[in-house]
């Protein structure tokens, strides 16, 4: 199964970007992972449709048939173990690809959250988008080490 992380714009914090690359390299031992950097929309004065434009860009970037996981504070929260089990169940069901969507500063559009197969919350707290990227890829790595029965999780 392939995992694709869809990011709006580059990761701005250099240290976080390095850590994302480290987990990306680690994950190659367990699964196929790609990170797609989509061109961020420029914020304009009096533009209420920015979130919708970003949402349309995210949705257009998802391959047909991919399972959509949208990160949203209103989503369900999973333990690392239950996230690992969910990934295992997707693999058993024959899911070919999971696309993870992280919105811009204003969050995800209603169209994106309505299109998602799973709304996932990493926390009720607010984090920078760079941190969310790192937390998500770390949790993917953790999920695969749990599946493999490795000691990283402990």
C-alpha positions in Angstrom: 0.0 0.0 0.0 1.2 3.5 -0.8 0.9 6.5 1.5 1.0 10.0 0.0 1.3 13.1 2.1 -0.1 16.2 0.4 1.4 19.4 1.7 0.5 23.0 0.7 3.8 24.7 0.3 7.2 23.7 1.6 8.1 23.0 5.2 9.5 26.3 6.4 11.3 25.1 9.6 14.6 23.6 8.5 14.9 21.3 11.5 11.4 19.9 11.1 12.1 19.4 7.3 15.2 17.4 8.2 13.2 15.3 10.6 10.5 14.7 8.0 13.2 13.5 5.6 14.6 11.2 8.3 11.3 9.5 8.9 10.7 9.3 5.2 13.9 7.4 4.8 13.0 5.1 7.7 9.6 4.3 6.3 11.1 3.0 3.0 11.9 -0.2 4.9 8.1 -0.8 5.5 6.0 0.9 2.8 6.0 3.2 -0.1 5.6 6.8 0.9 5.6 9.9 -1.3 5.4 13.6 -0.2 3.8 15.9 -2.7 4.4 19.6 -2.3 1.6 21.6 -3.8 1.9 25.2 -4.7 0.5 27.3 -1.9 -2.1 29.9 -2.8 -1.0 33.4 -2.1 -3.2 35.0 0.6 -5.0 38.1 -0.9 -6.9 40.8 0.9 -10.6 40.3 0.9 -10.4 36.7 -0.4 -12.8 34.5 1.3 -12.4 31.7 -1.3 -8.7 30.9 -0.5 -9.6 27.8 1.6 -11.9 26.6 -1.2 -9.2 27.1 -3.8 -6.7 25.2 -1.7 -9.2 22.5 -1.1 -9.9 22.1 -4.8 -6.1 21.8 -5.4 -5.8 19.1 -2.8 -8.7 17.1 -4.2 -7.5 17.4 -7.7 -4.1 16.0 -6.6 -5.5 12.8 -5.2 -5.3 9.8 -7.5 -8.7 8.1 -8.4 -9.6 5.4 -5.9 -7.3 6.6 -3.1 -8.5 6.5 0.4 -8.6 10.1 1.7 -7.5 10.9 5.3 -8.0 14.6 6.1 -6.3 15.9 9.2 -8.8 18.1 11.1 -9.1 18.9 14.8 -12.8 17.8 14.6 -11.7 14.3 13.5 -11.3 11.1 15.6 -8.3 10.6 17.7 -6.6 7.3 17.6 -3.9 5.7 19.8 -0.7 4.7 18.0 -1.8 1.1 18.3 -5.2 1.7 16.8 -3.7 3.7 14.0 -1.4 0.8 13.2 -4.4 -1.6 13.3 -6.3 0.7 10.9 -3.4 0.7 8.4 -3.3 -3.1 8.7 -7.0 -3.3 8.0 -6.7 -1.0 4.9 -3.9 -3.4 3.7 -6.1 -6.4 4.2 -9.0 -4.7 2.4 -6.7 -4.2 -0.6 -6.4 -0.4 -0.3 -3.8 0.6 -2.9 -3.2 4.2 -1.7 -4.0 6.4 1.2 -3.7 10.2 0.7 -3.3 12.4 3.8 -4.4 16.0 3.5 -3.3 18.9 5.6 -4.9 22.2 5.0 -3.5 25.7 5.0 -3.5 28.2 7.8 -7.3 28.5 7.6 -7.8 24.7 7.7 -9.6 22.5 5.2 -12.6 23.4 3.1 -16.0 21.8 3.7 -15.7 20.1 0.3 -12.5 18.4 1.5 -13.8 17.3 4.8 -17.0 16.0 3.1 -14.8 14.0 0.6 -12.7 12.4 3.3 -13.0 8.7 4.2 -11.5 9.5 7.6 -11.2 12.8 9.5 -8.2 12.3 11.7 -7.2 14.6 14.6 -3.7 14.4 16.0 -4.8 16.5 19.0 -7.4 19.0 20.1 -4.5 21.4 20.5 -3.3 23.7 17.7 0.1 23.1 16.1 1.9 24.7 13.2 1.5 23.0 9.9 5.1 22.1 9.9 4.7 20.3 13.2 1.6 18.4 12.0 3.6 17.2 9.0 6.3 15.8 11.3 3.8 14.3 13.8 1.9 12.6 11.0 5.0 11.0 9.4 6.4 10.0 12.8 3.0 8.3 13.6 3.1 6.5 10.2 6.6 5.2 11.1 5.5 4.2 14.6 2.5 2.4 13.2 4.7 0.3 11.0 7.1 -0.5 13.8 4.1 -1.6 15.9 2.9 -3.9 13.1 6.4 -5.3 12.8 6.7 -5.9 16.5 9.8 -3.7 16.8 10.9 -1.9 19.9 10.7 1.7 18.6 7.2 2.0 20.0 8.1 1.1 23.6 
